[in-house]
Amino acid sequence: MSMSSERFSALTREFPEESKTIERLGEMIGGGRRREMTLDHLILKLDPKSNINLARILERLVFDGMISRDYRVESPGNHGEIQKFATPEEIPNEVFDWHTGTILPVTARNLRVVYSLP
């Protein structure tokens, strides 16, 4: 049994009500196509019974290295990426928005959490 199938079996035992969500997520991860998605997009695509449980499942997969997560500051004008961070602690209060040539305060409106599924 591979690490991924063992991990998904463990997740299904821990979150039995999310077995279909975990199955769909496993298909997305093993699909051979790298995807980057926000939590909102994953909620729409996976249709979990509980959004909190989905967040917990994703957190475990990040911890196990099966998927990755980063924090992106985006330009408010064109939503282009300005800078990417691995942890919330790395995010500064302000960044230089090279799209507009201005200093931009980092707020919840211009910060996105993105999950990368291999």
N, C-alpha and C positions, 0 to 999 in steps of 0.2 A: 504494500500500500504506500503510495507516495505521500510526501509531507503535506501537499495540498489536499489530497483526499482525506487524510487523517485530520487535518485542521478543520475542513468543512464538516466532517462527521462530528467532531468535538463541538463545533458551533451549533450544529443541529441538535445535539443532546442538550446543550445549554439553553438554546432558544427554540424549542420544538414548535412553537407557534409561528416561527419565521422560516420553517423548512422550505417553503416555496421561494421565499425571498433569497435564502442562502443558495438554493439550487440555481436560480436565475443569475445571481452574482457570480457563482462558480463558472457558469457558462460564459459570462462576460469576461472573466479573468482568463479563462482558458481558450478564448476564441481566437488567439493568434493576432489580434489587432489591438495595438495600444490605444487606450482611450483616456481622455482627461475629462472629469465631470465634477461638478459641484454637488454638494449634498442635496440641494433642491432637485437637480437633474436626476440623481440616483433615486431619490424618493419617487419621482414621476415614472422612471423606467422600471423600478423594482416593485413598486406598490406594496411596501411592507405593512404589516398589521400595526406596527408601532415605529414611529420615526426615531424614538429614543433607542429602541432595540437596534435599529439599523445603525445608528451612530456608534453604539457599543460594539457591534459586529465589525464595523469599519475600523474602529480603534484597535481591536485585537489583530486584525489583518495588517494594519500598519505596524504594530508592535512586532509581529512575526516576520515582517519584511516581505509579505506577499503583495502588498500594494504600497504606494507612497502617498504622502500628503504634503502639500506646501501651501504657503500663505502668500498671496499675490496682491500687491498694491497696483490698482489700475487707474489710468487717467480718466477723470470724470467726463471729459469731452468726447473721446472716441473709444473708451473702455480698453485701450491698448495697455498691455502690461508695462509697468514702470520698473518694478523690482520684485524679486521672489525671495522668500525666506523659509527656512526649514522649521523654525519653531516660533511661537508667538513672542517669546522673550527677545528674539532678534529684531523684531519690528520697531523701527524708530518712530518718534512722534511726527516727524516730517521727512519727506523725500523730495528729491529734485525730479520734477515731471519734465523729462526731456521732450515730450510731445508738445508742451506749451511753453517751455522755458521758464517755468515758475516753481517756487517752493510750494509743495502741497502738504497740508496737514493730513495725517493718516487717520481716517475715521471708518466706522463700520460701512459707510456707503461706498468707499473705494477699496475695500479689502475683501478678497474672496479666498475661501478655502477650497482647494482643488485636489481631488483624489486622482492618482494616475494608476490605471489598471493595465497590467501588461497583457 
